[in-house]
Amino acid sequence: MGFRPMFLLDAGEAKELVPLKMFFVVHNYCYSLVAYLPIFFEEADFTKSEIGILLAIPCICTIIGPPVWGAIADALHRHKHVHVLCHITSALFIFAIQFVHSFPLMCVTVFAAYCQMVPTLALLDLAAMKLTARHDGDFGKQRLYGAFGYGVGGYISGVMASAVGLKWCFTMMLGVSCISLLILLWYIPATSYGDNDGHPRQKDLLRSSAREIVRRPDVLMLFVVALVAGVSGGFIDSYLFLNVYDLSDDGATIVSVFVAVQTLSEIPLFFASNSMIEKFGTAVCLVIVVAAFFVRDIVYTYMEQPWYIVPIETLHGVTFGLLLATLTTYLYGAAPKGAAGTMIGLLSAFLRGIGAGIASLVGGYIYEDYGVRTMWKIGAFGLVPFTLLLVGPTIGLFAKMDEHLIDKRLSGLSESFVAIDGLQVGPNQTVEPEPRLMEETRELLKLVFPVVGTTVLEYLPGFVSVLLAGNMDSPNAQHYVDAAAISVM
């Protein structure tokens, strides 16, 4: 059988999913401009600390925007209307950034832009989950088209920045946003979000989703993992480009190459993410993500020439693509009935909001006062081990939920999920989590967290002081590492 050209558009899936794939391409092409905002802020003569604050503002917006807009859309069953509103207003606010020069006004403009832009990502993920379930597609395959659009947009923005200046990229973004708006209006139906699924309008979705998170140990741990992974990824997203820009003679070019390699690396991971989750399970996929974070942080710690580490940027596909697909798939399945938009919005708040916000604020302070290498060391020797400690206690519950997700896929069930005790299976089917497994997990968490908490309180201050001093080979550093390891054992 020869090559089928349409495969490039449909990826072997139903033709009804082609408009969704094209929307991912164009929408993420526009979104790629945010990779250059740290450079734009530096060219506008803002200090590193001010840049850290400006980069933390989008994270605050991520905490507020997606959960609030998601809850409003869920309650009113008007997801597409909310999506269109956020899309238009975000494009206008981002275009206005280039005309702002004072720091206070820049803070206000960035806040308004991101409060409207970030919810579009969560709503697009929701539409993708609904449509792929309806047409037997893979969520990861839709996201890989977004990765392609982001990579192409990032590279073209870098070329334009080098040739005619970064401000022209804002004009290009506004024009492409008009194209994505037309696709959204004409080709993404309201039913893509489940607006007409027959469910009555509900209230207090944020509260019910929060109760679900607190009540289930596996969901709670997944949100904590999302928070810590958000800090790790936030260090990279906020300051890697600034780091390589400072190290290279041709900063705009190297940044464009990094953006292209990073986003193109997402394509194979998004393509294979569903298969990896089914084969290895949620817990193993998260361990793979953590290992990739460790490798990246170690390489950045000793980076001298950015061009030499371009191949390492292919790990971005793991630390972003596989991470996002794993978290979204699991939490979509664990969401209470009718609250999928709210749950995905909360995930965005934890991952891209709180976690990335902490990284932006703390990272800016560390970058300016102690150097960027110290920040990478904290990621490698602090955040990575802590994430592994979080994943361990809930492996059993992750495995149980994974089994039901696979059973649903194999049985061909695609819509009208019924959430019973947080586990969603096919229509009119209910599966209760095993009380024994839930209780064992709770008891294990009660044992783990006091030990981890005591270890952190006792040894972390001294260990961080060693990291800030930049001397990991000293006897003091070895003392803190050994003592912490013994206490955990």
Secondary structure in CASP SS format (residue, H / E / C, confidence):
PFRMAT SS
TARGET T0000
AUTHOR 0000-0000-0000
METHOD secondary structure of the structure
MODEL  1
M C 1.00
G C 1.00
F C 1.00
R C 1.00
P C 1.00
M C 1.00
F H 1.00
L H 1.00
L H 1.00
D H 1.00
A C 1.00
G C 1.00
E C 1.00
A C 1.00
K H 1.00
E H 1.00
L H 1.00
V H 1.00
P H 1.00
L H 1.00
K H 1.00
M H 1.00
F H 1.00
F H 1.00
V H 1.00
V H 1.00
H H 1.00
N H 1.00
Y H 1.00
C H 1.00
Y H 1.00
S H 1.00
L H 1.00
V H 1.00
A H 1.00
Y H 1.00
L H 1.00
P H 1.00
I H 1.00
F H 1.00
F H 1.00
E H 1.00
E H 1.00
A C 1.00
D C 1.00
F C 1.00
T C 1.00
K H 1.00
S H 1.00
E H 1.00
I H 1.00
G H 1.00
I H 1.00
L H 1.00
L H 1.00
A H 1.00
I H 1.00
P H 1.00
C H 1.00
I H 1.00
C H 1.00
T H 1.00
I H 1.00
I H 1.00
G H 1.00
P H 1.00
P H 1.00
V H 1.00
W H 1.00
G H 1.00
A H 1.00
I H 1.00
A H 1.00
D H 1.00
A H 1.00
L H 1.00
H C 1.00
R C 1.00
H H 1.00
K H 1.00
H H 1.00
V H 1.00
H H 1.00
V H 1.00
L H 1.00
C H 1.00
H H 1.00
I H 1.00
T H 1.00
S H 1.00
A H 1.00
L H 1.00
F H 1.00
I H 1.00
F H 1.00
A H 1.00
I H 1.00
Q H 1.00
F H 1.00
V C 1.00
H C 1.00
S C 1.00
F H 1.00
P H 1.00
L H 1.00
M H 1.00
C H 1.00
V H 1.00
T H 1.00
V H 1.00
F H 1.00
A H 1.00
A H 1.00
Y H 1.00
C H 1.00
Q H 1.00
M H 1.00
V H 1.00
P H 1.00
T H 1.00
L H 1.00
A H 1.00
L H 1.00
L H 1.00
D H 1.00
L H 1.00
A H 1.00
A H 1.00
M H 1.00
K H 1.00
L H 1.00
T H 1.00
A H 1.00
R H 1.00
H C 1.00
D C 1.00
G C 1.00
D C 1.00
F H 1.00
G H 1.00
K H 1.00
Q H 1.00
R H 1.00
L H 1.00
Y H 1.00
G H 1.00
A H 1.00
F H 1.00
G H 1.00
Y H 1.00
G H 1.00
V H 1.00
G H 1.00
G H 1.00
Y H 1.00
I H 1.00
S H 1.00
G H 1.00
V H 1.00
M H 1.00
A H 1.00
S H 1.00
A H 1.00
V C 1.00
G C 1.00
L C 1.00
K H 1.00
W H 1.00
C H 1.00
F H 1.00
T H 1.00
M H 1.00
M H 1.00
L H 1.00
G H 1.00
V H 1.00
S H 1.00
C H 1.00
I H 1.00
S H 1.00
L H 1.00
L H 1.00
I H 1.00
L H 1.00
L H 1.00
W H 1.00
Y H 1.00
I C 1.00
P C 1.00
A H 1.00
T H 1.00
S H 1.00
Y H 1.00
G C 1.00
D C 1.00
N C 1.00
D C 1.00
G C 1.00
H C 1.00
P C 1.00
R C 1.00
Q C 1.00
K C 1.00
D C 1.00
L H 1.00
L H 1.00
R H 1.00
S H 1.00
S H 1.00
A H 1.00
R H 1.00
E H 1.00
I H 1.00
V H 1.00
R H 1.00
R C 1.00
P H 1.00
D H 1.00
V H 1.00
L H 1.00
M H 1.00
L H 1.00
F H 1.00
V H 1.00
V H 1.00
A H 1.00
L H 1.00
V H 1.00
A H 1.00
G H 1.00
V H 1.00
S H 1.00
G H 1.00
G H 1.00
F H 1.00
I H 1.00
D H 1.00
S H 1.00
Y H 1.00
L H 1.00
F H 1.00
L H 1.00
N H 1.00
V H 1.00
Y H 1.00
D H 1.00
L H 1.00
S C 1.00
D C 1.00
D C 1.00
G H 1.00
A H 1.00
T H 1.00
I H 1.00
V H 1.00
S H 1.00
V H 1.00
F H 1.00
V H 1.00
A H 1.00
V H 1.00
Q H 1.00
T H 1.00
L H 1.00
S H 1.00
E H 1.00
I H 1.00
P H 1.00
L H 1.00
F H 1.00
F H 1.00
A H 1.00
S H 1.00
N H 1.00
S H 1.00
M H 1.00
I H 1.00
E H 1.00
K H 1.00
F H 1.00
G C 1.00
T H 1.00
A H 1.00
V H 1.00
C H 1.00
L H 1.00
V H 1.00
I H 1.00
V H 1.00
V H 1.00
A H 1.00
A H 1.00
F H 1.00
F H 1.00
V H 1.00
R H 1.00
D H 1.00
I H 1.00
V H 1.00
Y H 1.00
T H 1.00
Y C 1.00
M C 1.00
E C 1.00
Q C 1.00
P H 1.00
W H 1.00
Y H 1.00
I H 1.00
V H 1.00
P H 1.00
I H 1.00
E H 1.00
T H 1.00
L H 1.00
H H 1.00
G H 1.00
V H 1.00
T H 1.00
F H 1.00
G H 1.00
L H 1.00
L H 1.00
L H 1.00
A H 1.00
T H 1.00
L H 1.00
T H 1.00
T H 1.00
Y H 1.00
L H 1.00
Y H 1.00
G H 1.00
A H 1.00
A C 1.00
P C 1.00
K C 1.00
G C 1.00
A C 1.00
A H 1.00
G H 1.00
T H 1.00
M H 1.00
I H 1.00
G H 1.00
L H 1.00
L H 1.00
S H 1.00
A H 1.00
F H 1.00
L H 1.00
R H 1.00
G H 1.00
I H 1.00
G H 1.00
A H 1.00
G H 1.00
I H 1.00
A H 1.00
S H 1.00
L H 1.00
V H 1.00
G H 1.00
G H 1.00
Y H 1.00
I H 1.00
Y H 1.00
E H 1.00
D H 1.00
Y C 1.00
G C 1.00
V H 1.00
R H 1.00
T H 1.00
M H 1.00
W H 1.00
K H 1.00
I H 1.00
G H 1.00
A H 1.00
F H 1.00
G H 1.00
L H 1.00
V H 1.00
P H 1.00
F H 1.00
T H 1.00
L H 1.00
L H 1.00
L H 1.00
V H 1.00
G H 1.00
P H 1.00
T H 1.00
I H 1.00
G H 1.00
L H 1.00
F H 1.00
A H 1.00
K H 1.00
M H 1.00
D H 1.00
E H 1.00
H H 1.00
L H 1.00
I H 1.00
D H 1.00
K H 1.00
R H 1.00
L H 1.00
S H 1.00
G C 1.00
L C 1.00
S C 1.00
E C 1.00
S C 1.00
F C 1.00
V E 1.00
A E 1.00
I E 1.00
D C 1.00
G C 1.00
L E 1.00
Q E 1.00
V E 1.00
G C 1.00
P C 1.00
N C 1.00
Q C 1.00
T C 1.00
V C 1.00
E C 1.00
P C 1.00
E C 1.00
P H 1.00
R H 1.00
L H 1.00
M H 1.00
E H 1.00
E H 1.00
T H 1.00
R H 1.00
E H 1.00
L H 1.00
L H 1.00
K H 1.00
L H 1.00
V H 1.00
F H 1.00
P H 1.00
V H 1.00
V H 1.00
G H 1.00
T H 1.00
T H 1.00
V H 1.00
L H 1.00
E H 1.00
Y H 1.00
L H 1.00
P H 1.00
G H 1.00
F H 1.00
V H 1.00
S H 1.00
V H 1.00
L H 1.00
L H 1.00
A H 1.00
G C 1.00
N C 1.00
M C 1.00
D C 1.00
S C 1.00
P H 1.00
N H 1.00
A H 1.00
Q H 1.00
H H 1.00
Y H 1.00
V H 1.00
D H 1.00
A H 1.00
A H 1.00
A H 1.00
I H 1.00
S H 1.00
V H 1.00
M C 1.00
END
